[in-house]
Amino acid sequence: MESRLNFFGNPLAGKVLKHINSANKVIAESPLPAATQELVKIRSSQINGCGFCTDMHTKDATHAGETQQRLNLVAAWREATVFTDAERAALELTEQGTRIADAAGGVTDEAWASAAKHYDEDQLAALVSLIAVINAYNRVNVIVQQPAGDYQPGQFG
């Protein structure tokens, strides 16, 4: 399988990715817990059907010490007992923010209130930004059909 466009090798796309990657770096360095960041990236990528990002972020999470049990249960987080209340709030916000077109009202007040109960203002800003950024990455990879499976942790720096 080959991608439709060598997005990572295209000069114009490279300029766009430079800015998205810069935003991602700010989020990575934020006070939002790293484990929560990976869970958000994985769940959004699963919803969007982005194999490249799902592969990348499950491998990065494993490399960072995440358990296989929790990774196996991300897609079924509502029924799983292995996530904290804060992680569950982040995953709910992620799902609603990723599926924004599926609900006429967008993200519910309940989902926002739950996240706000567990995260301070800087963490919420990082969480909202992360949901937006991972959705951008997912869309690029899905549109160009970026092949998945070959990612190695730390490959992009």
N, C-alpha and C positions, 0 to 999 in steps of 0.2 A: 504494500500500500504506500502510495506517495501522496503528499499534500498537493492541493490544487495550485498553490502558490508558495514559493519559498519566502514566506513572510519574514522569517528570522534573518534572511539574507538580502532582503530588499532594502535599498537605501532609504526610501521614503518611510516604509514601515519601521525601519530602525529608529528613525527620528521620533515616531509616535511611541514606539515601545520604550524609548529612553525616558519619556515623561511618565508613562504608566509605571515603569520600573522604579523611577524616583519616588512616586507616590507610594508604591509598595514598600520601599525602604523606610519611609517615614512611619508607616503603619507597623512594620516589623520592629521598629525601635520604640514603639509606643508602650504605655503601661498595660495594654490589653494582653493578658497572659498568652504566651506562645502556644500552649496546647489548645486554647480556645481558638486562636487564629487558624491553626491547622484544621480543626474540626469544621470551622466555618468554610474554609476553602474546599474541603472534601465534600461537604454537604451541597454546597452550591454547584460544584462540578458534577456531582451525581445527578442532581436535578436537571442540569443543562445538557447532560449526556456528553460531557467533555472528557473523553478517555485520557487525553494527554495530561490534563490537570489532575484528574483523579489518580492516575499513576504517579505523577510527581509528588503530590501532597500526601498520599498514603506512604510513599517511600521516605519522604522527608520526616513525616511524623514518626515512623518506625525508627529512623536514624536518630531522632531526638529522644527516643525512649518511650514513645507511646505504645500501649499494649495492643496486641493483635485482637484481643476480645473487644476493646473499645472501637477499634477501626472496623471490625466486622459488623458492629452494631450501629454505626453512624446513620445508615439509611433507615434504621428502625429505632431511632433514639427515643421516641415517645414511649415505647414498650420496654426499653432497656433501663436497668437499675444502675448502670455504671457511670452515668453522667451526673455532675453536680447540678444543683438548681440554677446556678449562674450559667453553666454550659447549655442547659436546656433552654434557658431564656435566649441565649445567643443563637442557638440552632433554630428556635421559632422565628426570631427576627430575620435570620438568614433565609429561611424558607419563604416567609411572606415577602421579603425584599427581593428575592429571586423570582418569585412567581407573581410579581406585582400586576401583571396584565390579567391574571386569572381571577382577581377580585376587584370589583368596581371600587371598593373603598380603599384599596391599597393596603398598607400595613395598619393593623388594628391598634386602637388605643391600649387594649389589654396587652398585646405583645410588646408595645413600647414601654408601658408601665412595668412590666415584668423585667425587661432588660434594665430599665432605669433603677430598679430596686437593687440590682446586683453590680452595676457598673457606674463609676463616676463620670463626670462630663467628658474628660479626656478619653476615657475608655470607650464611651458611647460614640464619640467622634471617630475614634479609630475603628470601631465595629461597623458603623455606617459606611465609612470610607472603604473598609476591607470588603464589605458586601458588594459595593459598587465596582471596585477594582477587580475582584475575582470574576465577577460577571463579565467585565470587559475582556479579560483574558479568555474566559470560556467561549465567548462569542467569536473571537478571532480564531481560536483553534477549531471550533465546530464548523465555521464557515469555510475555512481552508482545508478541512479534514486532516488536521495534523495527526500523523500516526502516533500511537501510544505503545508503551511497553519498554522502551529503551532508556528511559531516564535513569540517571545515576544521581544519588543525593549529592548536593553541592555543585552540580554540573554548571549552574548559571551563576556561581559566585557565592 
